[in-house]
Amino acid sequence: MERMEPFAQWEDGTARYTLAETVGGDVHVAVLVSYRPKSLLPLYMASARRAVRLVNAVVALVTANAYISTLGGGHFLCRHLNQSTLLAKLQIGISMGLKDPVLESKCRVNLMYNALQLGKFKRARRILRREELVAEQLDSSELRKVCHAANVYIDKMHRLHKEQALFHRKNGRPATLHDNFYRQRIVRMTK
């Protein structure tokens, strides 16, 4: 194909036109019409840079949240509760930065699970009651389900704790319980 050089260009409000001829031999004329959408807002580089910085910051916070959430869950399962609590509090700070109250409340539910693992049932119930109120205020069905699951779990753990303490008292053993490091205890319910 031969090279084309533009020799006439003009534009109006909706399109740009270019007229060109071929170099060498026969003359061919082509008209190129390109439509331009009307710009909705003028593009200012300063505001574009700020928008890009904001998007990058949000992406960084979301990535950090996923990373910290994974670490916190791992520490919780390995019973490194001090580290798990620290990561849950850090995750609360990230959720505040993201301005996500539902995520913030879920992180406080994680703090409730940590208190529960430490045997602080009253503190765990107090945290859970507050988060149930937050779920109602935010009208979040997802948060209500998280709180309901936590409520079922805390009731089961409290019942198991009472049964174990009663069993130890009946057998003349000290009432202090040792941890066998099972995170999920499955108990067969009799009818």
Sequence and secondary structure as in RCSB ss.txt:
>XXXX:A:sequence
MERMEPFAQWEDGTARYTLAETVGGDVHVAVLVSYRPKSLLPLYMASARRAVRLVNAVVALVTANAYISTLGGGH
FLCRHLNQSTLLAKLQIGISMGLKDPVLESKCRVNLMYNALQLGKFKRARRILRREELVAEQLDSSELRKVCHAA
NVYIDKMHRLHKEQALFHRKNGRPATLHDNFYRQRIVRMTK
>XXXX:A:secstr
   EEEEEEEE SSEEEEEEEESSSS  EEEEEEE    SS   HHHHHHHHHHHHHHHHHHHHHHHHHHHHHHH
HHTT HHHHHHHHHHHHHHHHHTT HHHHHHHHHHHHHHHHHTT HHHHHHHHHHHHHHHHHHT HHHHHHHHHH
HHHHHHHHHHHHHHHHHHHHTT  S       SS       
